[in-house]
Amino acid sequence: MTAIAYLGPSGTYAEAAALKYQALYPHLHPESKTSPILCPYPSIPKAIQAAALKEVDLAIVPVENSIQGGVTMTLDSLWQWHQLQIQQALVLPIEHALITQAKTLADIKVVYSHPQALAQCQHWLEEFVPQAQLVPTDSTTEGLEVVSTDSTLAAIASQRAAEMYKLPTLACPINDHPDNCTRFWVLGLTPPTTKGSHTSLAFSAQRNLPGALVKPLSVFADLGINLSRIESRPTKRSLGDYVFFIDIEASVEQPFVQEALQDLVPLTETLRIFGSYSIAD
């Protein structure tokens, strides 16, 4: 039976993405006789590590939010566990709720949530609960247990989470932008079963050389390959040393993509291909 890791506990947006993939699984894997089981993990890196070390078959993790951009823990962990391949991408709409037993916004002294959720609601929080202390947690649902014990506390999570924990919602939606969505990656050790429409890769640039980034990017431009995302992360070796994550709108099986990858090799220090995949909205 296929086991899928995700950021828990129950009620997180990552669980919602895992449930969505669980529903898609019979269509993507018609040969399978059983439905995948979902396994919560306490953090994104631990969920990714579980897939890399074969504790589970797959991990479903957030990679990019339409408001706050890349999820750095996912990118850093994927660079570390580079043997993993992207099986599928999922896009999930995100609608945040303020969950609390307080009767009014003025009664709230502390708001708990994942740093991404706090950032996605930053302006709303500044306007409506300026007096509240913002406390980051490992997941959006982690703060719900303490919220149930004190009417001066609140948490930002989904309405689904509020229903699961049997807690009232004081305001929803509270995210600063209505078209808030997060892209998730399904990661596993086996190559993806579909050819896919997108390919993700990452490379570290050759250090102390002029055009260290321009030259690799020009490879894609010269071959007419569209980049849908580019993001940098520090290598953690020295200041100013970066890894670049790139998504392209083409399958790795296409000849011109193969040509681009061959041309990239002498222009990069380390090149890692995370596979081609389709995106389920």
LOZALO-179340 format. One line per field, with one value per atom (N, C-alpha, C): atom name; residue number from 1; residue in one letter; x, y, z. Coordinates in steps of 0.02 Angstrom, whole numbers. Atoms other than C-alpha are relative to their C-alpha. Layout:
at CA	...;
i NUM	...;
aa A	...;
x X	...;
y Y	...;
z Z	...;
***
This chain:
at N	CA	C	N	CA	C	N	CA	C	N	CA	C	N	CA	C	N	CA	C	N	CA	C	N	CA	C	N	CA	C	N	CA	C	N	CA	C	N	CA	C	N	CA	C	N	CA	C	N	CA	C	N	CA	C	N	CA	C	N	CA	C	N	CA	C	N	CA	C	N	CA	C	N	CA	C	N	CA	C	N	CA	C	N	CA	C	N	CA	C	N	CA	C	N	CA	C	N	CA	C	N	CA	C	N	CA	C	N	CA	C	N	CA	C	N	CA	C	N	CA	C	N	CA	C	N	CA	C	N	CA	C	N	CA	C	N	CA	C	N	CA	C	N	CA	C	N	CA	C	N	CA	C	N	CA	C	N	CA	C	N	CA	C	N	CA	C	N	CA	C	N	CA	C	N	CA	C	N	CA	C	N	CA	C	N	CA	C	N	CA	C	N	CA	C	N	CA	C	N	CA	C	N	CA	C	N	CA	C	N	CA	C	N	CA	C	N	CA	C	N	CA	C	N	CA	C	N	CA	C	N	CA	C	N	CA	C	N	CA	C	N	CA	C	N	CA	C	N	CA	C	N	CA	C	N	CA	C	N	CA	C	N	CA	C	N	CA	C	N	CA	C	N	CA	C	N	CA	C	N	CA	C	N	CA	C	N	CA	C	N	CA	C	N	CA	C	N	CA	C	N	CA	C	N	CA	C	N	CA	C	N	CA	C	N	CA	C	N	CA	C	N	CA	C	N	CA	C	N	CA	C	N	CA	C	N	CA	C	N	CA	C	N	CA	C	N	CA	C	N	CA	C	N	CA	C	N	CA	C	N	CA	C	N	CA	C	N	CA	C	N	CA	C	N	CA	C	N	CA	C	N	CA	C	N	CA	C	N	CA	C	N	CA	C	N	CA	C	N	CA	C	N	CA	C	N	CA	C	N	CA	C	N	CA	C	N	CA	C	N	CA	C	N	CA	C	N	CA	C	N	CA	C	N	CA	C	N	CA	C	N	CA	C	N	CA	C	N	CA	C	N	CA	C	N	CA	C	N	CA	C	N	CA	C	N	CA	C	N	CA	C	N	CA	C	N	CA	C	N	CA	C	N	CA	C	N	CA	C	N	CA	C	N	CA	C	N	CA	C	N	CA	C	N	CA	C	N	CA	C	N	CA	C	N	CA	C	N	CA	C	N	CA	C	N	CA	C	N	CA	C	N	CA	C	N	CA	C	N	CA	C	N	CA	C	N	CA	C	N	CA	C	N	CA	C	N	CA	C	N	CA	C	N	CA	C	N	CA	C	N	CA	C	N	CA	C	N	CA	C	N	CA	C	N	CA	C	N	CA	C	N	CA	C	N	CA	C	N	CA	C	N	CA	C	N	CA	C	N	CA	C	N	CA	C	N	CA	C	N	CA	C	N	CA	C	N	CA	C	N	CA	C	N	CA	C	N	CA	C	N	CA	C	N	CA	C	N	CA	C	N	CA	C	N	CA	C	N	CA	C	N	CA	C	N	CA	C	N	CA	C	N	CA	C	N	CA	C	N	CA	C	N	CA	C	N	CA	C	N	CA	C	N	CA	C	N	CA	C	N	CA	C	N	CA	C	N	CA	C	N	CA	C	N	CA	C	N	CA	C	N	CA	C	N	CA	C	N	CA	C	N	CA	C	N	CA	C	N	CA	C	N	CA	C	N	CA	C	N	CA	C	N	CA	C	N	CA	C	N	CA	C	N	CA	C	N	CA	C	N	CA	C	N	CA	C	N	CA	C	N	CA	C	N	CA	C	N	CA	C	N	CA	C	N	CA	C	N	CA	C	N	CA	C	N	CA	C	N	CA	C	N	CA	C	N	CA	C	N	CA	C	N	CA	C	N	CA	C	N	CA	C	N	CA	C	N	CA	C	N	CA	C	N	CA	C	N	CA	C	N	CA	C	N	CA	C	N	CA	C	N	CA	C	N	CA	C	N	CA	C	N	CA	C	N	CA	C	N	CA	C	N	CA	C	N	CA	C	N	CA	C	N	CA	C	N	CA	C	N	CA	C	N	CA	C	N	CA	C	N	CA	C	N	CA	C	N	CA	C	N	CA	C	N	CA	C	N	CA	C	N	CA	C	N	CA	C	N	CA	C	N	CA	C	N	CA	C	N	CA	C	N	CA	C	N	CA	C	N	CA	C	N	CA	C	N	CA	C	N	CA	C	N	CA	C	N	CA	C	N	CA	C;
i 1	1	1	2	2	2	3	3	3	4	4	4	5	5	5	6	6	6	7	7	7	8	8	8	9	9	9	10	10	10	11	11	11	12	12	12	13	13	13	14	14	14	15	15	15	16	16	16	17	17	17	18	18	18	19	19	19	20	20	20	21	21	21	22	22	22	23	23	23	24	24	24	25	25	25	26	26	26	27	27	27	28	28	28	29	29	29	30	30	30	31	31	31	32	32	32	33	33	33	34	34	34	35	35	35	36	36	36	37	37	37	38	38	38	39	39	39	40	40	40	41	41	41	42	42	42	43	43	43	44	44	44	45	45	45	46	46	46	47	47	47	48	48	48	49	49	49	50	50	50	51	51	51	52	52	52	53	53	53	54	54	54	55	55	55	56	56	56	57	57	57	58	58	58	59	59	59	60	60	60	61	61	61	62	62	62	63	63	63	64	64	64	65	65	65	66	66	66	67	67	67	68	68	68	69	69	69	70	70	70	71	71	71	72	72	72	73	73	73	74	74	74	75	75	75	76	76	76	77	77	77	78	78	78	79	79	79	80	80	80	81	81	81	82	82	82	83	83	83	84	84	84	85	85	85	86	86	86	87	87	87	88	88	88	89	89	89	90	90	90	91	91	91	92	92	92	93	93	93	94	94	94	95	95	95	96	96	96	97	97	97	98	98	98	99	99	99	100	100	100	101	101	101	102	102	102	103	103	103	104	104	104	105	105	105	106	106	106	107	107	107	108	108	108	109	109	109	110	110	110	111	111	111	112	112	112	113	113	113	114	114	114	115	115	115	116	116	116	117	117	117	118	118	118	119	119	119	120	120	120	121	121	121	122	122	122	123	123	123	124	124	124	125	125	125	126	126	126	127	127	127	128	128	128	129	129	129	130	130	130	131	131	131	132	132	132	133	133	133	134	134	134	135	135	135	136	136	136	137	137	137	138	138	138	139	139	139	140	140	140	141	141	141	142	142	142	143	143	143	144	144	144	145	145	145	146	146	146	147	147	147	148	148	148	149	149	149	150	150	150	151	151	151	152	152	152	153	153	153	154	154	154	155	155	155	156	156	156	157	157	157	158	158	158	159	159	159	160	160	160	161	161	161	162	162	162	163	163	163	164	164	164	165	165	165	166	166	166	167	167	167	168	168	168	169	169	169	170	170	170	171	171	171	172	172	172	173	173	173	174	174	174	175	175	175	176	176	176	177	177	177	178	178	178	179	179	179	180	180	180	181	181	181	182	182	182	183	183	183	184	184	184	185	185	185	186	186	186	187	187	187	188	188	188	189	189	189	190	190	190	191	191	191	192	192	192	193	193	193	194	194	194	195	195	195	196	196	196	197	197	197	198	198	198	199	199	199	200	200	200	201	201	201	202	202	202	203	203	203	204	204	204	205	205	205	206	206	206	207	207	207	208	208	208	209	209	209	210	210	210	211	211	211	212	212	212	213	213	213	214	214	214	215	215	215	216	216	216	217	217	217	218	218	218	219	219	219	220	220	220	221	221	221	222	222	222	223	223	223	224	224	224	225	225	225	226	226	226	227	227	227	228	228	228	229	229	229	230	230	230	231	231	231	232	232	232	233	233	233	234	234	234	235	235	235	236	236	236	237	237	237	238	238	238	239	239	239	240	240	240	241	241	241	242	242	242	243	243	243	244	244	244	245	245	245	246	246	246	247	247	247	248	248	248	249	249	249	250	250	250	251	251	251	252	252	252	253	253	253	254	254	254	255	255	255	256	256	256	257	257	257	258	258	258	259	259	259	260	260	260	261	261	261	262	262	262	263	263	263	264	264	264	265	265	265	266	266	266	267	267	267	268	268	268	269	269	269	270	270	270	271	271	271	272	272	272	273	273	273	274	274	274	275	275	275	276	276	276	277	277	277	278	278	278	279	279	279	280	280	280	281	281	281;
aa M	M	M	T	T	T	A	A	A	I	I	I	A	A	A	Y	Y	Y	L	L	L	G	G	G	P	P	P	S	S	S	G	G	G	T	T	T	Y	Y	Y	A	A	A	E	E	E	A	A	A	A	A	A	A	A	A	L	L	L	K	K	K	Y	Y	Y	Q	Q	Q	A	A	A	L	L	L	Y	Y	Y	P	P	P	H	H	H	L	L	L	H	H	H	P	P	P	E	E	E	S	S	S	K	K	K	T	T	T	S	S	S	P	P	P	I	I	I	L	L	L	C	C	C	P	P	P	Y	Y	Y	P	P	P	S	S	S	I	I	I	P	P	P	K	K	K	A	A	A	I	I	I	Q	Q	Q	A	A	A	A	A	A	A	A	A	L	L	L	K	K	K	E	E	E	V	V	V	D	D	D	L	L	L	A	A	A	I	I	I	V	V	V	P	P	P	V	V	V	E	E	E	N	N	N	S	S	S	I	I	I	Q	Q	Q	G	G	G	G	G	G	V	V	V	T	T	T	M	M	M	T	T	T	L	L	L	D	D	D	S	S	S	L	L	L	W	W	W	Q	Q	Q	W	W	W	H	H	H	Q	Q	Q	L	L	L	Q	Q	Q	I	I	I	Q	Q	Q	Q	Q	Q	A	A	A	L	L	L	V	V	V	L	L	L	P	P	P	I	I	I	E	E	E	H	H	H	A	A	A	L	L	L	I	I	I	T	T	T	Q	Q	Q	A	A	A	K	K	K	T	T	T	L	L	L	A	A	A	D	D	D	I	I	I	K	K	K	V	V	V	V	V	V	Y	Y	Y	S	S	S	H	H	H	P	P	P	Q	Q	Q	A	A	A	L	L	L	A	A	A	Q	Q	Q	C	C	C	Q	Q	Q	H	H	H	W	W	W	L	L	L	E	E	E	E	E	E	F	F	F	V	V	V	P	P	P	Q	Q	Q	A	A	A	Q	Q	Q	L	L	L	V	V	V	P	P	P	T	T	T	D	D	D	S	S	S	T	T	T	T	T	T	E	E	E	G	G	G	L	L	L	E	E	E	V	V	V	V	V	V	S	S	S	T	T	T	D	D	D	S	S	S	T	T	T	L	L	L	A	A	A	A	A	A	I	I	I	A	A	A	S	S	S	Q	Q	Q	R	R	R	A	A	A	A	A	A	E	E	E	M	M	M	Y	Y	Y	K	K	K	L	L	L	P	P	P	T	T	T	L	L	L	A	A	A	C	C	C	P	P	P	I	I	I	N	N	N	D	D	D	H	H	H	P	P	P	D	D	D	N	N	N	C	C	C	T	T	T	R	R	R	F	F	F	W	W	W	V	V	V	L	L	L	G	G	G	L	L	L	T	T	T	P	P	P	P	P	P	T	T	T	T	T	T	K	K	K	G	G	G	S	S	S	H	H	H	T	T	T	S	S	S	L	L	L	A	A	A	F	F	F	S	S	S	A	A	A	Q	Q	Q	R	R	R	N	N	N	L	L	L	P	P	P	G	G	G	A	A	A	L	L	L	V	V	V	K	K	K	P	P	P	L	L	L	S	S	S	V	V	V	F	F	F	A	A	A	D	D	D	L	L	L	G	G	G	I	I	I	N	N	N	L	L	L	S	S	S	R	R	R	I	I	I	E	E	E	S	S	S	R	R	R	P	P	P	T	T	T	K	K	K	R	R	R	S	S	S	L	L	L	G	G	G	D	D	D	Y	Y	Y	V	V	V	F	F	F	F	F	F	I	I	I	D	D	D	I	I	I	E	E	E	A	A	A	S	S	S	V	V	V	E	E	E	Q	Q	Q	P	P	P	F	F	F	V	V	V	Q	Q	Q	E	E	E	A	A	A	L	L	L	Q	Q	Q	D	D	D	L	L	L	V	V	V	P	P	P	L	L	L	T	T	T	E	E	E	T	T	T	L	L	L	R	R	R	I	I	I	F	F	F	G	G	G	S	S	S	Y	Y	Y	S	S	S	I	I	I	A	A	A	D	D	D;
x 42	0	44	-39	66	-12	3	106	24	-15	108	13	-17	196	-25	20	130	10	-7	147	-64	58	28	1	49	-65	-60	60	-238	-28	31	-321	43	-44	-171	-19	10	-176	38	-37	-44	-41	44	-167	-54	50	-298	29	-33	-174	10	-10	-136	-66	66	-322	-20	14	-338	39	-40	-196	-25	29	-271	-60	59	-431	21	-24	-331	37	-45	-225	-26	24	-339	3	-3	-340	72	-70	-152	34	-30	-114	-55	56	-254	19	-23	-147	-4	2	-158	-68	63	-288	-23	18	-285	12	-9	-298	59	-57	-143	-22	11	-132	40	-32	-86	36	-42	54	23	-21	72	71	-66	247	4	0	295	29	-28	386	8	-10	412	65	-61	595	-6	7	547	-44	42	411	41	-43	536	52	-50	668	-31	33	542	-6	4	516	69	-68	703	29	-27	741	-46	47	596	-42	48	498	-71	64	353	16	-10	327	3	6	285	-3	11	288	-34	34	170	16	-25	244	-15	10	207	66	-61	332	-5	6	260	-69	63	125	-5	10	49	13	-13	73	72	-64	231	58	-54	328	21	-25	438	1	-4	431	72	-72	614	19	-16	611	-6	8	549	58	-54	679	66	-64	824	2	1	769	5	-4	747	71	-70	923	42	-36	986	-17	22	883	-15	8	911	-18	20	874	-76	73	688	-20	27	585	-71	67	429	-47	48	283	-59	61	144	2	10	103	-75	69	-59	-6	12	-130	-63	55	-241	-17	19	-341	6	-12	-299	-45	44	-431	9	-16	-377	-58	51	-493	34	-23	-465	-42	35	-510	15	-8	-540	-65	59	-658	-14	12	-644	-65	63	-806	11	-16	-725	74	-70	-563	43	-37	-511	23	-18	-504	61	-54	-368	69	-67	-192	56	-51	-98	-32	22	-117	55	-47	-33	-13	7	1	69	-61	131	24	-25	246	-29	30	177	-70	69	-2	0	-4	45	18	-21	130	-55	54	-18	-58	54	-132	28	-36	-8	-40	35	-109	-66	63	-273	15	-17	-189	19	-20	-112	-60	58	-280	-49	55	-397	22	-24	-290	71	-67	-142	31	-25	-129	27	-16	-99	73	-67	69	-6	2	103	53	-45	180	2	-5	245	-1	3	211	23	-23	267	-54	55	95	-58	57	-68	-44	44	-157	32	-34	-25	-27	23	-96	-71	72	-275	-13	11	-254	2	-3	-201	-57	57	-338	-62	59	-466	0	-4	-405	-2	-7	-398	-35	39	-520	37	-40	-381	47	-45	-290	-39	29	-322	51	-44	-251	-27	19	-252	8	1	-301	-60	57	-433	-65	65	-619	-9	2	-602	34	-35	-477	-43	43	-596	-56	53	-733	27	-30	-617	15	-18	-561	-59	61	-738	11	-13	-685	-35	35	-776	46	-35	-721	-27	22	-726	0	-4	-677	28	-24	-652	-32	-73	-572	38	-40	-434	66	-61	-295	-4	-2	-240	-22	18	-271	-48	51	-425	24	-23	-336	63	-56	-223	1	-5	-162	71	-66	-18	9	-18	69	38	-31	118	34	-34	240	-10	0	218	69	-69	394	7	-13	455	66	-65	609	-4	7	539	-12	15	532	-76	72	361	-26	29	242	-27	24	182	56	-51	282	1	3	222	6	-2	208	51	-49	334	59	-60	511	32	-35	600	72	-71	787	32	-37	916	74	-72	1098	35	-44	1238	45	-39	1330	75	-72	1516	19	-13	1587	53	-50	1680	14	-8	1650	-53	50	1567	-51	53	1400	-17	11	1386	-73	71	1196	-27	26	1167	13	-16	1254	-46	48	1147	-70	67	988	-6	2	1034	-8	10	1035	-74	72	846	-27	25	818	18	-23	920	-40	38	816	-75	71	650	-39	33	611	-22	27	497	12	-8	541	-62	59	388	18	-21	488	76	-70	664	7	-8	716	68	-66	881	-4	-8	930	74	-71	1097	22	-27	1207	19	-21	1252	75	-72	1436	35	-30	1479	-48	43	1397	6	0	1346	3	-2	1348	-70	71	1179	-13	30	1078	-60	56	951	-48	53	787	-40	33	703	-55	53	538	-5	9	521	-64	64	364	13	-15	421	20	-19	452	74	-71	627	11	-8	594	5	-3	585	73	-70	745	32	-31	770	13	-15	760	63	-61	890	61	-55	999	18	-13	978	37	-32	1027	73	-70	1183	41	-36	1230	11	-6	1204	58	-50	1329	66	-63	1489	-8	12	1408	-20	21	1359	49	-42	1450	-34	41	1311	-68	65	1155	-41	44	1008	-68	64	851	-50	50	696	-59	50	591	-54	56	442	-65	62	265	-57	58	89	-26	27	-7	-75	72	-180	-26	30	-282	-58;
y -60	0	62	-62	173	44	-45	287	69	-68	476	43	-46	597	70	-70	772	37	-40	915	-3	5	876	54	54	871	8	-3	844	71	-65	999	50	-46	1077	3	-5	1137	-56	56	1005	-64	59	872	6	-10	949	-18	18	933	-75	73	753	-36	30	713	8	-11	790	-51	48	681	-71	66	529	-14	8	558	-9	6	575	-65	57	422	-57	55	290	17	-19	390	3	-4	417	-68	67	238	-53	48	126	-71	68	-27	-13	9	4	-24	29	-96	34	-30	7	75	-72	190	16	-17	275	18	-22	302	63	-64	474	-2	3	494	70	-67	661	1	-10	725	70	-64	870	59	-56	974	-19	13	993	-38	39	936	-73	69	780	-41	34	737	-18	13	754	-53	50	655	-70	65	516	-33	27	496	-20	14	503	-63	58	369	-61	55	257	-18	12	273	2	-4	319	-3	3	308	70	-67	491	52	-57	662	55	-56	804	63	-59	974	63	-63	1157	26	-26	1237	75	-70	1407	26	-34	1527	61	-56	1658	68	-63	1793	4	-1	1745	-33	28	1655	-69	67	1503	-19	27	1392	-25	11	1394	-68	65	1238	-56	51	1136	2	-5	1203	-23	20	1181	-76	72	1004	-40	35	954	3	-4	1016	-51	48	908	-72	68	753	-1	-12	775	-63	61	593	-3	-1	634	30	-24	663	26	-27	768	-43	44	653	39	-37	781	67	-64	962	10	-15	1016	73	-70	1192	1	-1	1223	72	-66	1381	3	-9	1449	56	-50	1538	-5	1	1584	25	-20	1598	17	-15	1678	-41	48	1541	17	-22	1593	-6	-2	1584	71	-70	1773	25	-28	1869	58	-57	2022	-2	-4	2058	34	-37	2177	-44	44	2031	-44	45	1940	29	-23	1953	-35	40	1817	-35	37	1745	-49	53	1579	-21	33	1510	-12	10	1451	68	-64	1595	21	-17	1584	28	-23	1605	69	-65	1750	54	-48	1836	13	-7	1805	42	-39	1894	63	-53	2029	65	-64	2183	-4	9	2114	1	3	2077	69	-68	2252	46	-44	2332	-20	21	2226	-26	22	2153	26	-28	2273	-13	12	2234	-70	70	2048	-16	27	1962	-57	53	1851	-52	54	1682	-52	51	1569	-71	70	1382	-43	45	1230	-15	12	1212	47	-44	1310	-27	28	1190	-10	14	1177	42	-44	1325	-12	7	1262	-31	31	1158	51	-51	1308	50	-46	1415	-26	28	1296	11	-7	1335	72	-71	1526	44	-42	1652	63	-57	1782	-21	27	1670	-13	14	1647	-37	33	1545	12	-6	1564	-69	65	1405	-1	6	1340	-9	13	1332	-75	73	1144	-19	14	1143	21	-23	1245	-51	50	1116	-64	61	971	6	-11	1047	28	-24	1107	68	-67	1288	51	-51	1447	42	-46	1559	70	-69	1746	41	-36	1807	-45	40	1728	28	11	1753	61	-57	1859	7	-9	1833	66	-68	1999	2	3	1943	-57	53	1844	-59	55	1743	-31	30	1657	-75	72	1485	-23	31	1367	-59	57	1246	-51	55	1077	-46	52	948	-67	69	761	-29	22	691	-75	71	511	-19	23	409	-27	28	334	55	-50	429	8	-10	507	-44	46	397	36	-39	538	42	-41	639	71	-65	802	59	-63	981	48	-44	1061	-42	32	1019	47	-40	1079	-24	15	1087	53	-48	1175	-6	2	1222	51	-49	1306	28	-34	1434	-6	-2	1435	66	-58	1554	46	-52	1716	5	-7	1715	49	-45	1857	-40	34	1802	-68	66	1654	-20	15	1667	13	-19	1752	-56	51	1615	-61	56	1470	20	-22	1572	10	-12	1616	-65	65	1430	-11	8	1426	50	-51	1589	-17	16	1533	-57	57	1374	11	-17	1463	-36	35	1377	52	-49	1477	-22	12	1490	26	-22	1495	21	-22	1522	-5	4	1561	28	-21	1575	-20	15	1582	-17	18	1504	-3	4	1519	-73	68	1364	-16	6	1394	-15	9	1377	66	-66	1562	53	-55	1731	15	-16	1770	-61	62	1587	-29	17	1532	-62	51	1388	32	-28	1432	-55	47	1338	28	-22	1346	-49	40	1283	21	-14	1269	-32	24	1243	-47	51	1087	-64	64	903	-15	18	836	-48	48	708	33	-34	840	13	-5	848	68	-66	1036	10	-3	1016	-40	40	878	39	-42	995	54	-53	1133	-28	30	1017	-17	14	962	64	-64	1144	30	-28	1184	-30	36	1057	39	-36	1156	70	-68	1318	2	4	1257	-41	40	1187	-66	60	1064	10	-4	1028	-60	53	929	6	2	878	-36	29	845	-30	37	776	44	-33	822	-26	16	823	42	-40	884	37	-41	1011	-10	9	973	61	-58	1129	-21;
z 0	0	0	6	-48	61	-57	100	-21	20	79	62	-55	199	-16	9	226	66	-60	350	41	-44	494	53	-10	605	-46	41	532	-3	9	461	-37	36	373	-74	73	193	-36	29	157	2	-3	215	-54	52	99	-68	63	-45	-5	0	6	-14	13	7	-73	71	-166	-43	38	-230	11	-16	-142	-45	43	-242	-73	68	-404	-13	6	-370	-43	43	-449	-75	71	-612	-25	19	-611	2	-7	-559	-3	5	-626	18	-17	-591	75	-72	-403	23	-26	-307	64	-64	-147	-2	-6	-98	45	-42	-25	71	-69	163	12	-13	230	68	-60	359	19	-19	451	29	-28	491	30	-37	607	-38	37	476	-74	71	289	-13	12	294	21	-22	392	-48	49	266	-62	58	123	15	-20	216	3	-4	247	-68	68	59	-25	24	24	32	-36	155	-4	13	96	61	-54	258	-27	36	143	-75	72	-44	-31	28	-76	55	-45	7	-39	31	-33	41	-36	11	-40	36	-31	-28	30	-149	-15	20	-197	16	-12	-139	-44	46	-252	32	-34	-119	26	-35	-25	-38	41	-162	24	-13	-136	73	-67	17	9	-2	65	30	-30	175	-51	52	27	-49	49	-94	30	-32	29	10	-13	73	-65	64	-110	-28	21	-149	38	-41	-6	-20	18	-53	-75	72	-240	-39	35	-281	-10	8	-265	-66	63	-421	11	-4	-442	-42	33	-484	-30	17	-496	36	-35	-454	10	-17	-370	19	-19	-354	43	-49	-203	18	-24	-165	76	-72	8	26	-30	113	76	-71	290	43	-49	440	66	-68	610	48	-43	733	73	-69	913	38	-43	1060	25	-19	1083	-32	25	1061	-47	43	982	-19	22	888	53	-50	1028	58	-56	1151	-15	20	1053	17	-20	1125	-38	36	1028	-59	59	853	-21	19	808	-73	65	634	-30	38	511	-28	25	454	-67	66	276	9	-10	338	33	-32	452	-52	51	305	-50	49	189	28	-33	316	34	-36	368	5	-1	318	39	-37	387	75	-71	553	27	-22	562	7	-3	530	55	-44	637	68	-66	778	12	-7	793	68	-68	979	10	-10	952	-15	14	964	-50	51	812	17	-20	856	-55	53	716	28	-18	724	-60	54	622	-51	47	543	18	-13	529	56	-50	646	69	-63	782	58	-53	879	22	-16	882	68	-65	1039	56	-53	1144	-7	11	1065	36	-32	1138	76	-73	1315	24	-21	1315	-51	46	1240	-23	24	1217	-56	52	1091	-64	66	905	-43	48	762	-71	70	574	-32	33	483	-47	45	364	39	-31	402	12	-9	379	66	-63	523	60	-54	631	14	-8	600	31	-27	637	74	-70	803	40	-32	842	35	-25	863	-44	40	809	-43	45	666	11	-12	702	-65	63	527	-54	58	355	-64	4	233	24	-25	307	-38	39	178	-39	29	102	-72	71	-77	-11	8	-132	-41	44	-267	29	-35	-142	-14	13	-196	11	-13	-159	-46	41	-274	43	-37	-200	-49	39	-266	34	-23	-250	-17	9	-224	14	-10	-240	-32	26	-282	-71	67	-442	-51	51	-607	-8	10	-643	-56	49	-742	-61	57	-857	-28	32	-981	28	-33	-905	-46	38	-964	27	-32	-845	25	-26	-790	51	-51	-632	6	-8	-609	45	-41	-503	-16	12	-524	45	-32	-430	-54	52	-535	14	-9	-565	34	-42	-436	-29	17	-466	-74	72	-653	-26	30	-752	-40	37	-824	25	-28	-707	-2	5	-710	-70	65	-878	-51	50	-978	5	-2	-911	-22	19	-934	-75	72	-1112	-39	33	-1154	-14	9	-1128	-50	47	-1221	-71	67	-1371	-32	26	-1386	4	-2	-1360	54	-55	-1194	52	-47	-1078	72	-72	-894	36	-38	-780	71	-67	-619	5	-19	-560	70	-69	-379	25	-26	-287	74	-70	-121	15	-17	-30	7	-6	-39	72	-70	144	7	-3	99	14	-11	90	-23	18	74	-75	71	-105	-46	38	-160	-2	6	-228	-42	42	-298	-34	37	-433	-20	17	-450	-58	62	-620	-20	31	-691	-73	71	-879	-25	28	-983	-58	51	-1076	36	-29	-1045	-12	5	-1015	-59	55	-1153	-68	65	-1289	-19	22	-1394	16	-12	-1373	75	-71	-1183	15	-9	-1190	-23	25	-1294	51	-49	-1164	61	-59	-1021	-14	18	-1113	-2	4	-1145	69	-67	-960	39	-40	-895	7	-9	-934	29	-25	-876	74	-69	-702	41	-44	-552	16	-13	-504	-33	34	-608	22	-24	-539	-34	35	-636	44	-44	-531	-37	39	-673	-31	34	-782	29	-33	-719	-28	18	-751	61	-54	-647	3	-10	-575	37	-33	-535	44;
***
